[in-house]
Structure formats: C-alpha cells, structure tokens
Amino acid sequence: MHWTPGAERHRGQRGYRNGSGPVPKSLSCVLLADRHHGLAEGVRGLLATAFGSVVMVADEASLIEGAGRLQPDMAVVDLSLAPNVELNWLHSLRQSCPDLKVIILSVHDEQSVRDAVMTAGADAFVLKRAIATDLLAVVDALRRRPAETPASRSS
C-alpha cells in the first residue's frame, strides 16, 4: 500500500483484528520499533491516540520476540532498525505473525527503496518527514483493509 497524502485522518477509531470486525481501542496493540529514542517517543504519542497499548522496542531481536509474544495488530518499524539490507527481519515477522500489518518508516524517499520494502512484505511505507501528517491515516487505512493470506500478499 502506498499512502497518498491528503486523505482524512480519524483519531481514536475502533480497530480491526485479523479482519474479524471491530476491536475496541483499549484492546488493540501496536509494536513500535525504532532505535532513535527521541523520534520513537513522538511516534508513540501519535500511536497512543489510536491504540490501547504501544510497546516500544529498539532492536531487531526484540522486534521479532515481541511480535511473537504479543501478536500485535500492527507494527511500525524504522527501516534503519537493523543493518540487514535483505530485510530478513520482515520475513521473520511474516512467519511468526502472518496477519500482522507492517508499516515501514524511512528517511529514504527513493522509489527503489519503497519498491524493495513493499516487495519484501511491508503493508505501507511512510516517510519520517511526513509522520505527523500521514501515519495515523495509514493506520486507519490498514485497519479498514481485510486481512491478507501469505499467498495473496506475494501475488
């Protein structure tokens, strides 16, 4: 999913878990993975308006372990979290949490970076400079989208 700026943003709406219908905000969970504490705190504040809980991690191993344990509705991950350019962590997330919606944050606005991230299995891509205006709208759009199976994601 590529985000188009300018779409409406709805704060605090009810979420959807695995396409099975509404989940109260108080029961929804997002995993935020970013090694830059200052930026992560700002993003956490935004996400707290849309999720019942925001769990923050600062490295690749904690991201994979946290996703497996918590089974969150969504993960918001800084592309620079891991030095792995092959995005193996994204493949690991898909194996342990096939219904997880993954949003990638990045400072890189090159189309080749977007394409690589989306091909690797991300559901959305948000530029860090647009977090304040775009992130919650992307979250809302992903909540409205039905859950995908691994087979439909790769087609």
Secondary structure in CASP SS format (residue, H / E / C, confidence):
PFRMAT SS
TARGET T0000
AUTHOR 0000-0000-0000
METHOD secondary structure of the structure
MODEL  1
M C 1.00
H E 1.00
W C 1.00
T C 1.00
P C 1.00
G C 1.00
A C 1.00
E C 1.00
R C 1.00
H C 1.00
R C 1.00
G C 1.00
Q C 1.00
R C 1.00
G E 1.00
Y E 1.00
R C 1.00
N C 1.00
G C 1.00
S C 1.00
G C 1.00
P E 1.00
V E 1.00
P C 1.00
K H 1.00
S H 1.00
L H 1.00
S C 1.00
C E 1.00
V E 1.00
L E 1.00
L E 1.00
A E 1.00
D C 1.00
R C 1.00
H C 1.00
H H 1.00
G H 1.00
L H 1.00
A H 1.00
E H 1.00
G H 1.00
V H 1.00
R H 1.00
G H 1.00
L H 1.00
L H 1.00
A C 1.00
T C 1.00
A C 1.00
F C 1.00
G C 1.00
S E 1.00
V E 1.00
V E 1.00
M E 1.00
V E 1.00
A C 1.00
D C 1.00
E H 1.00
A H 1.00
S H 1.00
L H 1.00
I H 1.00
E H 1.00
G H 1.00
A H 1.00
G H 1.00
R H 1.00
L H 1.00
Q C 1.00
P C 1.00
D C 1.00
M E 1.00
A E 1.00
V E 1.00
V E 1.00
D E 1.00
L H 1.00
S H 1.00
L H 1.00
A C 1.00
P C 1.00
N C 1.00
V C 1.00
E C 1.00
L C 1.00
N H 1.00
W H 1.00
L H 1.00
H H 1.00
S H 1.00
L H 1.00
R H 1.00
Q H 1.00
S H 1.00
C C 1.00
P C 1.00
D C 1.00
L C 1.00
K E 1.00
V E 1.00
I E 1.00
I E 1.00
L E 1.00
S E 1.00
V C 1.00
H C 1.00
D C 1.00
E C 1.00
Q H 1.00
S H 1.00
V H 1.00
R H 1.00
D H 1.00
A H 1.00
V H 1.00
M H 1.00
T H 1.00
A H 1.00
G C 1.00
A C 1.00
D C 1.00
A E 1.00
F E 1.00
V E 1.00
L E 1.00
K H 1.00
R H 1.00
A H 1.00
I H 1.00
A H 1.00
T H 1.00
D H 1.00
L H 1.00
L H 1.00
A H 1.00
V H 1.00
V H 1.00
D H 1.00
A H 1.00
L H 1.00
R H 1.00
R H 1.00
R C 1.00
P C 1.00
A C 1.00
E C 1.00
T C 1.00
P H 1.00
A H 1.00
S H 1.00
R H 1.00
S H 1.00
S C 1.00
END
